[in-house]
Amino acid sequence: MTGLKTAAADNPPAAPPTAGAAPAPRRDRRSALRAWSPLLVLLVFAVLPYSTVSVPGVFDGPLNGPGTLQLLAICLVFGGLAAGYDLLFGRTGMLSFGHALYFAAGVYGTDILVTRAGLPLWQAALLTLVGGTVLAGLLGAIALRTAGIAFAMVTLAFAQVGAILVARDFGGLTGGEEGLSLDVSGLPAMLVGVGNTVNLYWLALAYLALVVFVVHRVAGSPTGRVLAGLRDDERRVGVLGLDPYRFKLLAFTLAGGLATAGGAIYCLLVGGASPHVTSSELTLSLLVMVVLGGPGTRWGPVLGGMLYMYLDHRLTAFGTSSAVDSLPGVLSGPLSQPLFVLGTVFILAVYFFPGGLASLSTRLGPLRAALPTRSRPPR
């Protein structure tokens, strides 16, 4: 009897499963869905150019229409741009107010080399990418000698210098306040014309995929863990014998190069360069995109960048529509200003989702767990 009691004590009966516990297969399916969701989203964007479906109120024409594809391509570019900026802000903790400078370098560099110098597009884009990356490395080497607010102000000063040089048409290259139209004779035929908008869409999608791949690879590498340590406690990284300056300069240069590449594609999408891409307002918009989506998250900055640009374009058309004009002045005035509506959306999003839109699934998790689950009857 004693042996039986000992065996029973050593092997207690398994506790019955609780009613609220989710079955293991369901958890496995959710994990698999999260793992494959990026590829599923990429697949959706890959098939959009082949769809003739119209979504009234969302897009002005069918999904494969030139206007819709151009809008989606711009959203994709800014999704990648926000993901690259998050490498600085969300993953390394550096608040830069001059990131628009490197995006503008991509826009103007490509335009000037194609239109003024007569170089083929691919040579111009490659030279621009190298030049923008080197520029980011040089200016970053200076700015990173400071920290905190001083760093933000130094980067802002660099961006303002770039904006002044563009606006004053330094060397007669930029076109001044009027901007510079892109000479399409120097472009491949596959990128010219309304009918080839889909090819620009593919370029934008490839850019987004490249930026997301690079940022995620860096974030998951030993370098990415050092960058996360710099964000949390820079002094601790220094105590471990690592050089914070070197790692921050690497992140700054890489983010600048990614922004330059995005600027080159944006130049093709809009057909030229204009001074607004050099403004500090663009960098502030990037900051809003990252915070709106969720800084330091996998897909939050991409979501924030795409949503922000979509709303910016759609609200501009909405503000001049007859529906807004017919409203009382107290309503039509604010609603006709896209920045007012975007600011309201941003405030509400930050208030209800402090971690950004990427935290939406986490916040809804307890709600889903509280819902009654349908159990299968025993066989």
N, C-alpha and C positions, 0 to 999 in steps of 0.2 A: 504493500500500500504506500509505503514511503516513497518508493521509486516512482510509482504512478503519480503521486502528488508533485514530486520534483519535476517530472517530465511535463506535467501540466503547467507548472509554474514557469518552466523555461520556455514553453511554447504556448503562450496565451492565445485564445481565439482572436482572429482578426476582427477589428471593430467594423461594424456595418457602415457602409458609405453614407455620408450625410446627404440630406435631401437637396441642399443647395450646391453640392459639388458638381462641377461640370464633368462630363465623361471625358476620359483621356483622348479618345479619337477626335472629339470636337476641338480640344485644345491643339491637337496635332494639325488639324485642318486649318485652324486660325494661324498657327505658326507658319505653315506652308504658304498660306495666302499672303502673309506679310512678307515672306521671303521672295515670293514671285511677283508681288504687286508692282515693283519698278518695271519689270519686263512687260507686264500687262499694260501699264500706262504707256510705255514706249510703243507697244504694239498698236494701241489705240491711235496715238499721234501718227504712226506710220501709215495707217489705213485711211486717215481723214482725207487726204487728197484724192482718194478714189471714191468718195461718197458724194452723192448728189442730193443728200438730205438737206432740207431747209429747216432752220430753227428760228421761226419768227420771234422778234423781240430780243433775240440773242445775237444773231448775225444778220446783216442786210441781205445776204444772198445765200446760195447753197454752200455747203462746206468746202467744195472743191472750186468755188468761185475765186477769181484773182483777189478781190477785195478781202474776202475772209481769210484766204491763205496768207496775205501780207500781214493782216492784223495778228494772226496766230504766230507767224514767223517773228514779228516784233516782240510778242509776249514770250516766245521761247528764248530769244536773245537776252531779254532782261531777266528771265528766270535764271539763265546761266550767269549773267552779270551779278545778280544778287547772291548766287551760290559762291561765286568767287570772292565777293566782298565779305561774306560770312566767314571765309577763311581768316580774315583779319579780325573782324569784330566778334563773331560768335565763338570762334574756336581758339583764338589767341588773345582776345581781350584788348585789341588795339582799335581805338576810335579815330579813324582817319576821315578828315573832311575834304580830302583832295583826290579821292578815287576817280572822280569824273575826269581828271586830267589824263589818265591813261586810256580811258575809253575815248576821249576826244583825240588823243594821239593816234589811235587806230582809225578813227573816222577821217581826220584831216590828212594823216600820213598816206593812207591809201588813195584818197582823192587827189592829193598834190602829185604823188608819184605817177598816177595814171594820166591825169589831165595836164599837168604842167611839164612833167619829165617825159611823158610818152612811153612809160614802161608797160609791159604786159601785166595783167592783173596779178598773176601768181607771183611774179617777181616783186611787184609793189607790195603785195600783202606780206610776203616773207620778210622783206626789208623793214616794213612797218612793224611787224611783230618783234623782230630783233631790236629795232630802235626803241620801241615802247618798253620792252623788258629791261634794256640797259638803262633807260631813263628812270624806270621805277627803282632799279638797283642803286643808281647814283643818288637820287633824291631821298630814297629810304635810308641810305648810309648816313645822310646828314640829319634827317628828321628823327631817326631812332637814337640819336645822342640825347634826346629829350624824352620825357615820359608824361603821361597824363594829359592835362589840359594843354601844356606847352606843346606836346606832340601834335595834338589836334590843331592847334593854331598854326604850327609850322606847315603842316600839310595843307591847311586852308590857304596860307600865303603862297605856296607853290602853285596851287590851283588858280588863284587870282592872277598871278603873273601870266600863266598860260592863257587865261581868258582875255587879258589886256593885249597880249601879243596877237591873238586871233582877231579881236575886234578892231585893232588899229592896222590890220593888214600888213604885218611885218614882212618886209621883203616883197610885197606885192604877190604873195602866194595864197593867202587864205580867202580873199574876196571881202574881207571886212565884215560889216554888219549884214551884208546881203548873202554871205556864204559863198560856196563854190559848188557849182553843178558838176556832176561826174560825166566825163567824156565817154559815152558808151561805145565809141569807135575802138577804144582800147580794151573792150571786154569781150569774152568769148560769146559767140552767138547764142549759146544755151542759157545765158544769163540776161539776155536783152529781150525786152518786149513783155507785154502783159501775159501772153500765152505761156511764157517761161517762168511765171511767178512760182510755180511749183518747185522748180529747181532751187530757187532761193529759200524756199521753205525747207527743202532737204538740208541745205547748208546750215540753216538756223537750228534744225533738229540735231544735226551732227555736232554743232557747237555745244548745245546744251548737254548732250550725252558725254562729250569730252570733258567738259568742266565738272560735271557730277562725278565722273570716273576719277579724275585727278584729285578732286577734293576729298572724296571718300577714301582713296588709296592713301593719301597723305594723313588723313585723320586716323586711319587704322594702323599706321606704321609707328615705329618707335619715335620718329620725328613728330608725329601727330600727338603722341602722349606727352612729349616734352612741351609742345605748344599748349596743350590743355593745362599742363602744370604751370606754364607762364601766365595763363589766364587766371588760375586760382591763387598762386602765390609765387611771384617771380623770385623772391629772395631764397625760397627753398630750392629752386632749380639751381641758383648760383651756389648754394651750399653743397649741392651734390657734385660740384666740379664742372658743371656744364656752362657754356657761354650763352646767356640769354640773348645778347645782341646778335649773335650769328644766326640763331634760330628765328628770331623776329625778322631779321633782314631777308632770310630765305622765304618766309611767308609773305612778306611785303612785296618782294620781287615777283614771286609766282602769281600772286593776286593781280599785280599790275600787268603781267604778261597775258593773263587770261582776259583781263578787261580790254587790252589792246586788240586781241583777236576778235572779241565781240564787237568792237568799234569798226573793224574792217568789214564785217558782215552787215552791220547796221548801215554803213555807207552804201552798200549795194542795194539794200532794201528800200532806202528812201531816195536814192539817186543823187547823193551829194552830201555836203557838210554844211552845217549851220551853227552859229555861235552858241545856241542854247545848250549844246552838248558840253560846253566848257564851264557852265555855270555851277556854282556851289549848290544850287537848288537840286541839281541832278544827284549829287552825292547825298543830300538830305533825303531825297526820294529813295535812294538805295538803302539808307538806314531804316526808313519806314518799311520798305519791303521786307527786310530781314526781321525786324521786330514783329511785323504783322504775321509773318509765316512761322517764326519761332527760331531765334538765334541758336546756333550750335546743334541744330537737329539735322536729320538726314535729308528730308525733303521740304522742310518748312520754308527756307529761303526761296527755293524754286517756286513753291506754291504762292508765296507772298509776292514775288516779282511778277509772275504771270497774271495774278489777280489784279495787282495794282495797275499794270499797264492796260489790261483789258478795261477796267473801270475808267481809267483816265481817257481812253479813246472813246468809249461809249458814252460817258457822261458829257464829253464835249459836244457830241451830237445831240444828246438829250437836252442839254441846256439851251440849245437854239431851236428846239422843236416847238410846234404850235401848242402842244399839251402844256408846256411850261408857261408859254406866253399867255395862255388863257387863265392862269391862276392869279389870285390877288397878288399885289405887289409885294406884300410881306413874305410870300412864299416863292414867287417867281424870281425875286432878286437873289436869295441864297442858292436856290436850286439851279440857277443859270451859271453858277460858278463851280466848276468841277473840283477845285481844291477844297471848297467848303464841304462838299459831299464826301470827298475822300477823307478829309480830316474827321468828319463825324463817324465814318465807318471805322477809321483807325482807333478813335477814342473808345468806341463801343467794343471793338475787338480786344483791345488791351485791357479794358475793364472786366469783360466777361471771360477772356482767355489770356491771363497774364503770360503764359508760356507760348503764346502764339497759336495760330490755327493748327499747328502740328500737335498741340496738346488736346485737341478736340476728342480724339479717340480715347485718350487716357481719362479725360473727365467724364466721358460717357460710359466708361467701363463699369463703375459702381451701379449706374442705372440699369445697364444690361444684366448685371448679376442679380439685381433685385427683382427682375421680371421673373414670373413663374416659368419654369421649363417643363416642357411636355415629355414625360417619361414613357418609355415603351413598356407594354405589359409583358410580364415574364412568359416565356414559351413553355 
